[in-house]
Amino acid sequence: MKHSIALCLLHILTIGIAFSQKSKPVPCDYEQKMTQQGLVNVKSLDPSITVLLKYSTIDNFVKKDVYGCMTACYLQKKPAQMLARANAILKKKHPNYRLLVYDGGRPFAIQKILWNSLSQYPPHQRETYVASPSQKSIHNYGCAVDLTITTSKGVPLDMGTPFDFFGKLAYPSHEEHFLKNKQLTTQQVANRRLLRSVMQQAGFMPIKYEWWHFNALARSDAKRIYTIIE
């Protein structure tokens, strides 16, 4: 009887060990490589920053998960610190708001996938939406971030268009025109301006074509200072 109980306990222990080994998360190659290159997980600097990488979902213009195991946002250390500063500025102005990150450091292999997925556009038009692999994106150096603002309950503010909207309605440079034509509301434009304000106060630069995209450095400086994320 004692022998049977011992065997039963040993069997249960063996199953438990096997289960724990299987359930142990497998390290993500992309995230490991970025860590090795000195990039940091932005949530390690500010856990209140919300992260939902759109290219780790099917809710993107490719309509498929191209990041796979990568679910955390990694940036070079200085841009990551700038992002944490922007979130602090936002929370000071609006305690119930948080930054919601859609994309950050992007491996070069993924850049090629995104570029090739827009083959319906000629190269000069395609570059409005995705940087050409020949030029490389500032995302590929961990110095650009795509993001919006969310409430503390996880509801994104209305910016007038979704993330990765291919059209002039997403252009910050055309907001006044669309506001006058009532294609954007006063609140939608105010939300965009709030995002730009906190990001610029932290040192980021907006661009003309996407309300969600901000650069910590110019492309030439990013190339000079950092190595590309492979």
C-alpha positions in Angstrom: 0.0 0.0 0.0 2.8 2.4 1.0 4.7 1.5 -2.2 1.6 2.3 -4.3 1.1 5.6 -2.6 4.8 6.5 -3.2 4.5 5.6 -6.9 1.3 7.7 -7.2 3.0 10.7 -5.6 6.0 10.3 -7.9 3.7 10.2 -10.9 1.9 13.3 -9.9 5.2 15.1 -9.3 6.5 14.1 -12.7 3.3 15.4 -14.4 3.6 18.7 -12.5 7.2 19.2 -13.5 6.4 18.4 -17.2 3.4 20.8 -17.1 5.5 23.6 -15.6 8.1 23.1 -18.3 5.6 23.2 -21.1 3.8 26.3 -19.7 7.1 28.2 -19.3 7.1 31.0 -21.8 9.5 30.6 -24.7 11.8 33.6 -25.2 11.0 35.7 -28.3 14.0 36.0 -30.7 13.0 39.5 -31.8 12.8 40.8 -28.2 16.0 39.1 -27.2 17.9 40.6 -30.1 16.6 44.1 -29.3 17.6 43.7 -25.6 21.1 42.6 -26.8 21.3 45.7 -28.9 20.6 47.9 -25.9 16.9 48.7 -26.5 14.6 48.7 -23.5 11.1 47.6 -22.9 9.2 50.9 -22.4 7.0 49.4 -19.6 10.1 48.8 -17.6 10.4 52.6 -17.3 6.7 53.3 -16.9 4.4 50.4 -16.3 1.4 52.7 -16.8 2.1 53.0 -20.5 -0.3 50.8 -22.3 1.1 48.6 -25.2 -0.9 46.9 -27.9 1.4 46.2 -30.9 -0.9 46.3 -33.9 1.4 44.1 -36.0 1.1 41.4 -33.3 -2.6 41.3 -34.1 -4.7 41.0 -37.3 -6.1 44.5 -36.8 -3.7 46.2 -39.2 -3.4 47.0 -42.9 -1.7 43.7 -43.6 -4.6 41.8 -41.9 -2.3 39.3 -40.3 0.1 38.9 -37.4 3.5 39.8 -38.7 5.3 40.1 -35.3 4.5 36.7 -33.9 5.9 36.3 -30.5 6.8 40.0 -30.1 4.2 41.8 -27.9 6.3 44.3 -26.0 7.4 47.8 -27.2 11.2 48.2 -27.3 12.9 51.5 -28.0 16.5 52.8 -27.7 17.1 54.0 -24.1 16.8 57.8 -24.8 13.6 57.6 -26.9 12.1 55.2 -24.2 12.9 57.8 -21.5 11.3 60.5 -23.7 8.2 58.4 -24.0 8.0 57.9 -20.2 8.3 61.7 -19.9 5.5 62.2 -22.4 3.3 59.9 -20.4 4.1 61.7 -17.2 3.2 65.0 -18.8 -0.1 63.6 -20.1 -1.0 62.1 -16.7 -0.3 65.4 -15.0 -2.6 67.3 -17.3 -5.2 64.5 -17.4 -4.9 62.0 -14.6 -7.3 59.5 -16.3 -5.4 59.4 -19.6 -2.5 57.2 -20.6 -0.4 56.7 -23.8 -1.3 53.6 -25.8 1.6 52.4 -28.0 0.8 50.6 -31.3 4.4 50.2 -32.5 8.0 51.0 -31.6 11.2 49.3 -32.5 10.6 47.3 -35.7 13.0 44.5 -37.0 14.2 45.2 -40.6 12.7 41.9 -41.8 9.3 43.1 -40.8 9.8 46.4 -42.7 10.3 44.4 -45.9 7.0 42.5 -45.2 5.1 45.7 -44.7 6.6 47.3 -47.8 5.8 44.4 -50.0 2.2 44.1 -48.7 1.5 47.5 -50.4 2.5 46.5 -53.9 -0.8 48.1 -55.2 0.8 51.5 -54.7 3.7 52.9 -56.8 6.9 53.3 -54.8 6.6 57.1 -54.5 3.1 56.8 -53.1 3.9 53.8 -50.9 6.6 55.7 -49.1 3.9 58.0 -47.7 2.7 55.1 -45.7 5.7 52.7 -45.2 9.4 53.6 -45.5 11.2 51.9 -48.3 13.6 49.1 -47.1 16.2 50.9 -49.2 15.9 54.0 -47.0 15.0 52.1 -43.9 12.4 53.4 -41.3 13.3 55.2 -38.1 11.3 52.4 -36.5 14.1 50.1 -37.7 16.5 51.9 -35.4 14.2 51.9 -32.3 13.7 55.7 -32.5 10.1 56.0 -33.7 6.8 55.2 -32.0 3.2 54.9 -33.2 0.7 55.7 -30.5 -2.5 57.3 -29.3 -4.2 58.3 -26.0 -6.4 56.0 -24.0 -8.5 56.5 -20.9 -7.5 54.7 -17.7 -10.4 52.2 -18.6 -8.7 51.4 -21.9 -10.9 53.3 -24.3 -8.8 55.1 -27.0 -9.7 58.7 -27.7 -11.4 59.5 -31.0 -8.8 60.8 -33.4 -11.0 60.9 -36.5 -9.4 57.9 -38.2 -8.1 54.5 -37.1 -4.4 53.8 -36.8 -2.7 53.2 -40.2 -5.5 54.9 -42.1 -4.2 55.5 -45.7 -5.7 58.9 -46.6 -5.5 62.6 -46.1 -8.0 62.6 -43.3 -5.1 61.2 -41.1 -2.7 64.0 -42.1 -2.0 66.5 -39.3 -1.2 69.0 -42.1 -4.8 68.9 -43.4 -6.7 69.1 -40.1 -7.8 72.7 -40.4 -9.2 72.0 -43.9 -11.2 68.9 -42.6 -12.3 70.8 -39.5 -13.8 73.6 -41.7 -15.5 71.0 -43.9 -16.8 69.2 -40.9 -15.0 65.9 -41.8 -13.2 66.2 -38.5 -14.8 67.4 -35.3 -13.4 69.9 -32.9 -13.0 67.2 -30.2 -11.1 64.9 -32.7 -8.7 67.7 -33.6 -8.3 68.6 -29.9 -7.4 65.0 -29.1 -4.7 65.0 -31.8 -3.3 68.3 -30.6 -3.1 66.9 -27.1 -1.1 63.9 -28.3 1.2 66.1 -30.3 1.6 68.5 -27.4 2.8 66.0 -24.8 5.0 64.2 -27.4 6.6 67.4 -28.5 7.2 68.6 -24.9 9.1 65.4 -24.4 11.2 66.0 -27.5 9.5 63.9 -30.2 8.8 65.2 -33.7 5.5 64.7 -35.5 5.2 64.1 -39.2 2.9 65.5 -41.9 1.1 62.3 -42.9 0.2 60.3 -39.8 -1.3 61.7 -36.5 0.0 58.6 -34.6 3.7 58.7 -35.7 6.5 60.5 -33.8 10.2 60.4 -34.3 12.8 60.8 -31.5 15.5 61.6 -34.0 15.9 62.5 -37.7 16.6 59.4 -39.9 20.1 60.6 -40.6 20.9 60.9 -36.8 19.3 57.5 -36.0 21.5 55.9 -38.7 24.6 57.6 -37.4 24.0 56.8 -33.7 22.4 53.3 -33.8 22.6 50.0 -35.6 19.6 48.6 -37.5 17.4 46.1 -35.7 17.7 42.8 -37.5 
